Amino acid sequence: MPFWLHLPSEVLQNGSTETIDMILTTNRINKAAAFFESEKGSRWIPYSTGNALIRWFCHTDFARREYFNKRELILREFARQTGLSHIEDVFPDAFVVNFQKGWRAAKLSYLSDKDFFRRVEVIGKQHLDNALSNGKGVVLVNSHFGFAEIALTLFSRLNYPLFATVVREKGANSIKVKGIKKSFEPVLLQFKDQSNEELIRMLFKARQTLQAGGIVHLLGDGYHGKSSISMSFLGKVRGFRPSFAELALSTGAAVVPMIARINTRGNVSVDLYPPLDQGDETMSHEEKIMHLLTQYLTLLSGCWKKEPQLINWGFVEKFIRQVSDADQMPDDE
């Protein structure tokens, strides 16, 4: 069992910096994190206790000075490149909300409905319901921002009978998926490297769900796949896969964006937005794709600028290494 769970409460609450520094080491924290991310940890550690431990650790000098030092430097470089002036305000909250998200996703699935919805607030559910009423299904487009993992169990809790999520094979084997309570597991549309054969098979299954009036959930900002459209995003050029737009246009399904935010106490707010406009008959297929992508990127870029603490850490690191849009736009991948 992790050493954190044996620490006397007086050490957690009143321990000196010297005492804490003697207790904390990177190796110990990694071992504790591994226990959180195990199936036993996801079931055994109470949600309130786990969040309190995460919050306590992320506020220690050791966490900022050593454990998350690289993460802080990357976020500061992101702020420099994008001209954000409020980056100092996001520490240490950025550590708290990004640490152990897989454990949180799994643990939330074991809460009772009453406790779950005390922790999780859904705003804009009517937009999803109205879009589903046309019988053509909904492409629910999420992002590597905030607490996207909540989608894996939320819609089962809300009693939507047909819900499938597109997930990479690696993600399907992580605690955020395999640790979910069986009764809330979504249908998984898995991919490994998005080969042409794999993509065709996955899209066929996704279309089946949509044609039955269901929901297909996917992340619109992923880097996986064989083709992309190069677009400007916060002053950088990167490829965005138009999969969600292609899927919607080929089936008549609505595209409903969602953004899930988690705070430092582990409470979650899920925003479901009105369906994206899909253009009109005067537009070509390519113009409709760009129209949908542009709306999605406008929403996502606003979230990145306003709440940088909620950006997926890996995506921040990729962003700072990308080409500036002041340079020549690269060819589509």
C-alpha positions as CSV (number, residue, x, y, z in Angstrom):
1,M,0.0,0.0,0.0
2,P,1.4,3.5,-0.9
3,F,3.2,5.3,1.9
4,W,0.8,8.3,1.4
5,L,-2.0,6.4,2.9
6,H,0.0,5.8,6.1
7,L,1.1,9.4,6.7
8,P,-0.2,10.8,10.0
9,S,-2.7,13.6,9.4
10,E,-0.6,16.1,11.4
11,V,2.2,15.6,8.8
12,L,-0.1,16.1,5.9
13,Q,-1.6,19.2,7.5
14,N,1.2,20.7,9.5
15,G,4.5,19.1,8.3
16,S,7.4,21.4,7.8
17,T,9.1,21.7,4.4
18,E,12.1,19.8,5.8
19,T,9.9,17.0,7.0
20,I,8.0,16.7,3.8
21,D,11.2,16.8,1.7
22,M,12.6,13.9,3.7
23,I,9.5,11.8,3.1
24,L,8.9,12.6,-0.6
25,T,11.1,11.2,-3.4
26,T,10.3,10.7,-7.0
27,N,10.5,7.0,-6.7
28,R,8.0,7.0,-3.8
29,I,5.6,9.2,-5.7
30,N,5.9,7.0,-8.8
31,K,5.1,3.9,-6.8
32,A,2.1,5.7,-5.2
33,A,0.9,6.8,-8.6
34,A,1.2,3.2,-9.9
35,F,-1.0,2.0,-7.1
36,F,-3.6,4.7,-7.9
37,E,-3.6,3.5,-11.5
38,S,-4.0,-0.1,-10.6
39,E,-7.4,-1.8,-10.6
40,K,-7.1,-2.3,-6.8
41,G,-6.3,1.4,-6.2
42,S,-9.1,2.6,-8.4
43,R,-11.6,0.6,-6.3
44,W,-10.0,0.8,-2.9
45,I,-9.0,4.5,-2.5
46,P,-12.1,6.6,-1.7
47,Y,-12.7,9.4,-4.2
48,S,-12.6,12.2,-1.6
49,T,-9.5,10.8,0.1
50,G,-7.7,10.3,-3.2
51,N,-8.4,13.9,-4.3
52,A,-7.3,15.3,-1.0
53,L,-4.0,13.4,-1.3
54,I,-3.5,14.6,-4.8
55,R,-4.2,18.2,-3.8
56,W,-1.9,18.0,-0.8
57,F,1.0,16.5,-2.8
58,C,0.7,19.0,-5.7
59,H,0.9,21.9,-3.2
60,T,4.2,20.7,-1.7
61,D,7.5,22.4,-2.6
62,F,8.8,19.1,-3.8
63,A,6.0,18.7,-6.4
64,R,6.7,22.1,-8.0
65,R,10.5,22.2,-7.6
66,E,11.2,18.6,-8.7
67,Y,8.3,16.3,-9.7
68,F,6.4,18.8,-12.0
69,N,9.3,21.1,-12.8
70,K,9.4,20.1,-16.5
71,R,5.7,20.5,-16.8
72,E,5.8,24.0,-15.4
73,L,8.6,25.0,-17.7
74,I,6.6,23.7,-20.7
75,L,3.5,25.6,-19.7
76,R,5.6,28.8,-19.2
77,E,7.1,28.3,-22.7
78,F,3.5,27.9,-24.1
79,A,2.5,31.1,-22.4
80,R,5.6,32.9,-23.8
81,Q,4.8,31.7,-27.3
82,T,1.1,32.6,-27.2
83,G,1.4,35.8,-25.3
84,L,-0.6,34.7,-22.2
85,S,0.0,37.0,-19.3
86,H,-1.9,35.1,-16.6
87,I,0.2,31.9,-16.5
88,E,1.5,32.4,-13.0
89,D,-2.1,32.1,-11.7
90,V,-2.4,28.5,-12.9
91,F,0.2,27.0,-10.6
92,P,-0.2,24.6,-8.7
93,D,-3.7,24.0,-9.9
94,A,-2.4,22.8,-13.3
95,F,-0.7,19.9,-11.5
96,V,-3.7,19.0,-9.4
97,V,-6.2,18.8,-12.3
98,N,-3.9,16.8,-14.6
99,F,-2.5,14.3,-12.1
100,Q,-4.1,10.9,-11.8
101,K,-7.0,11.6,-14.2
102,G,-7.1,7.9,-15.1
103,W,-7.7,7.0,-11.4
104,R,-10.4,9.7,-11.2
105,A,-12.2,8.4,-14.3
106,A,-12.3,4.8,-13.0
107,K,-13.2,5.7,-9.4
108,L,-16.1,7.9,-10.4
109,S,-17.7,4.9,-12.2
110,Y,-18.0,3.2,-8.8
111,L,-19.9,6.0,-7.1
112,S,-23.6,5.7,-6.6
113,D,-25.7,7.8,-8.9
114,K,-26.4,10.2,-6.1
115,D,-22.7,10.7,-5.3
116,F,-21.7,10.7,-9.0
117,F,-24.1,13.6,-9.8
118,R,-23.0,15.5,-6.7
119,R,-19.6,15.5,-8.3
120,V,-20.5,15.8,-12.0
121,E,-22.6,18.6,-13.4
122,V,-24.0,18.5,-16.9
123,I,-24.8,21.8,-18.7
124,G,-26.6,22.0,-22.0
125,K,-28.0,18.4,-22.1
126,Q,-30.9,19.8,-24.1
127,H,-28.6,20.4,-27.1
128,L,-27.7,16.7,-27.2
129,D,-31.3,15.6,-26.8
130,N,-32.6,17.9,-29.5
131,A,-29.9,16.8,-31.9
132,L,-30.8,13.1,-31.2
133,S,-34.4,13.7,-31.8
134,N,-33.9,13.8,-35.6
135,G,-33.0,10.1,-35.5
136,K,-29.7,10.4,-37.4
137,G,-27.4,10.2,-34.4
138,V,-24.8,12.5,-33.0
139,V,-21.1,12.8,-33.4
140,L,-20.0,14.0,-29.9
141,V,-16.7,15.7,-30.5
142,N,-14.4,16.0,-27.4
143,S,-10.8,17.1,-27.1
144,H,-7.6,16.5,-25.2
145,F,-8.5,19.3,-22.9
146,G,-9.9,19.2,-19.3
147,F,-11.3,15.9,-18.2
148,A,-12.3,14.2,-21.4
149,E,-12.3,10.8,-19.7
150,I,-15.6,11.5,-18.0
151,A,-17.4,10.8,-21.3
152,L,-16.5,7.1,-20.9
153,T,-19.1,6.7,-18.1
154,L,-21.2,9.8,-18.1
155,F,-23.6,8.9,-20.9
156,S,-24.3,5.5,-19.6
157,R,-25.2,7.2,-16.3
158,L,-27.5,9.5,-18.3
159,N,-29.2,6.4,-19.8
160,Y,-28.3,6.9,-23.4
161,P,-28.6,3.3,-24.7
162,L,-26.4,3.6,-27.8
163,F,-23.0,5.1,-27.0
164,A,-19.7,4.2,-28.7
165,T,-16.4,5.8,-28.2
166,V,-13.4,5.8,-30.5
167,V,-10.3,5.0,-28.6
168,R,-6.7,4.1,-29.3
169,E,-5.7,0.5,-28.3
170,K,-3.2,1.9,-25.8
171,G,-5.9,4.0,-24.1
172,A,-8.3,1.0,-24.1
173,N,-5.7,-0.9,-21.9
174,S,-5.3,1.9,-19.4
175,I,-7.0,2.3,-16.1
176,K,-9.3,5.0,-17.4
177,V,-11.0,2.4,-19.5
178,K,-10.3,-1.1,-18.1
179,G,-10.8,0.2,-14.6
180,I,-14.4,1.3,-15.3
181,K,-17.2,-0.5,-13.6
182,K,-18.5,-3.1,-16.0
183,S,-22.1,-1.8,-16.0
184,F,-21.0,1.5,-17.3
185,E,-18.5,0.4,-20.0
186,P,-19.1,2.0,-23.4
187,V,-18.8,0.2,-26.7
188,L,-15.2,0.7,-27.8
189,L,-14.3,1.4,-31.4
190,Q,-10.6,0.7,-31.1
191,F,-7.7,1.5,-33.4
192,K,-4.0,0.9,-33.2
193,D,-2.4,2.9,-36.0
194,Q,-5.4,3.9,-38.1
195,S,-4.3,1.9,-41.2
196,N,-6.7,2.2,-44.1
197,E,-8.2,-1.2,-43.3
198,E,-8.6,-0.3,-39.7
199,L,-10.1,3.0,-40.5
200,I,-12.7,1.6,-42.8
201,R,-13.7,-1.0,-40.2
202,M,-14.0,1.6,-37.5
203,L,-16.0,4.0,-39.6
204,F,-18.4,1.2,-40.6
205,K,-19.1,0.5,-37.0
206,A,-19.5,4.1,-36.2
207,R,-22.0,4.6,-39.0
208,Q,-24.0,1.7,-37.7
209,T,-24.3,3.4,-34.3
210,L,-25.3,6.7,-35.9
211,Q,-27.8,5.2,-38.3
212,A,-29.4,3.5,-35.2
213,G,-29.8,7.0,-33.7
214,G,-26.9,6.6,-31.3
215,I,-23.9,8.6,-30.2
216,V,-20.3,8.3,-31.4
217,H,-17.8,10.0,-29.2
218,L,-14.4,10.9,-30.5
219,L,-11.5,13.4,-29.9
220,G,-11.3,16.0,-32.6
221,D,-7.7,17.1,-31.9
222,G,-5.9,13.7,-32.0
223,Y,-2.6,13.3,-34.0
224,H,-3.3,9.7,-35.0
225,G,-4.3,8.8,-38.6
226,K,-3.1,8.9,-42.2
227,S,-4.4,12.2,-43.4
228,S,-4.9,15.7,-42.0
229,I,-5.6,19.3,-42.9
230,S,-3.0,21.8,-42.0
231,M,-4.6,24.7,-40.1
232,S,-3.5,27.6,-38.0
233,F,-4.0,27.1,-34.3
234,L,-2.9,29.8,-31.8
235,G,-0.1,31.0,-34.1
236,K,1.2,27.5,-35.0
237,V,0.5,25.2,-37.9
238,R,-0.6,21.6,-37.2
239,G,-2.7,18.9,-38.8
240,F,-6.2,18.2,-37.8
241,R,-8.0,15.0,-38.8
242,P,-11.4,15.8,-40.2
243,S,-12.8,12.4,-39.1
244,F,-15.7,13.9,-37.1
245,A,-16.7,16.1,-39.9
246,E,-16.6,13.4,-42.6
247,L,-18.6,11.0,-40.3
248,A,-21.3,13.6,-39.8
249,L,-21.6,14.7,-43.4
250,S,-21.7,11.1,-44.6
251,T,-24.5,10.1,-42.3
252,G,-26.5,13.3,-41.6
253,A,-25.6,13.1,-37.9
254,A,-25.3,16.3,-35.9
255,V,-21.9,17.4,-34.5
256,V,-22.2,18.3,-30.8
257,P,-19.0,19.6,-29.1
258,M,-18.4,18.9,-25.4
259,I,-15.9,20.3,-23.0
260,A,-15.4,18.7,-19.5
261,R,-13.6,20.6,-16.8
262,I,-12.3,19.3,-13.5
263,N,-11.5,21.4,-10.5
264,T,-8.9,20.9,-7.8
265,R,-11.4,19.1,-5.6
266,G,-12.3,16.6,-8.3
267,N,-15.6,18.0,-9.2
268,V,-16.5,18.0,-12.9
269,S,-18.5,20.3,-15.1
270,V,-19.5,19.1,-18.5
271,D,-20.6,21.6,-21.2
272,L,-22.6,20.3,-24.2
273,Y,-22.8,22.9,-26.9
274,P,-25.3,23.5,-29.7
275,P,-24.6,21.5,-32.8
276,L,-22.1,23.0,-35.2
277,D,-23.5,24.5,-38.4
278,Q,-22.8,22.1,-41.4
279,G,-23.2,24.7,-44.1
280,D,-25.7,24.7,-47.0
281,E,-26.2,23.3,-50.5
282,T,-24.2,26.1,-52.1
283,M,-21.0,24.7,-50.4
284,S,-18.8,21.9,-51.7
285,H,-18.0,18.9,-49.5
286,E,-14.5,20.3,-48.9
287,E,-16.0,23.7,-47.9
288,K,-18.3,22.0,-45.4
289,I,-15.4,20.1,-43.9
290,M,-13.5,23.3,-43.4
291,H,-16.6,25.0,-42.1
292,L,-17.0,22.4,-39.4
293,L,-13.3,22.3,-38.5
294,T,-13.1,26.1,-38.2
295,Q,-16.0,26.2,-35.7
296,Y,-14.4,23.4,-33.7
297,L,-11.0,25.1,-33.6
298,T,-12.5,28.4,-32.6
299,L,-14.0,26.7,-29.5
300,L,-10.9,24.8,-28.7
301,S,-8.5,27.7,-29.1
302,G,-10.6,29.8,-26.8
303,C,-10.4,27.1,-24.1
304,W,-6.6,26.8,-24.5
305,K,-6.2,30.6,-24.1
306,K,-8.6,31.0,-21.2
307,E,-7.7,27.9,-19.2
308,P,-4.2,26.7,-20.0
309,Q,-4.1,24.6,-16.8
310,L,-6.6,22.2,-18.4
311,I,-4.6,21.5,-21.6
312,N,-3.3,17.9,-21.9
313,W,0.3,18.0,-20.9
314,G,1.5,16.0,-23.9
315,F,-0.4,18.3,-26.3
316,V,1.3,21.4,-24.7
317,E,4.7,19.9,-25.3
318,K,3.8,19.1,-28.9
319,F,2.5,22.6,-29.5
320,I,5.6,24.4,-28.4
321,R,7.6,22.4,-30.9
322,Q,5.4,23.1,-33.9
323,V,6.0,25.4,-36.8
324,S,4.8,29.0,-36.5
325,D,2.2,30.0,-39.0
326,A,4.4,33.0,-39.8
327,D,6.5,30.4,-41.7
328,Q,5.4,28.5,-44.8
329,M,2.4,26.3,-44.3
330,P,3.6,22.6,-44.6
331,D,1.9,20.2,-47.0
332,D,-0.9,18.1,-45.6
333,E,0.3,15.0,-43.9
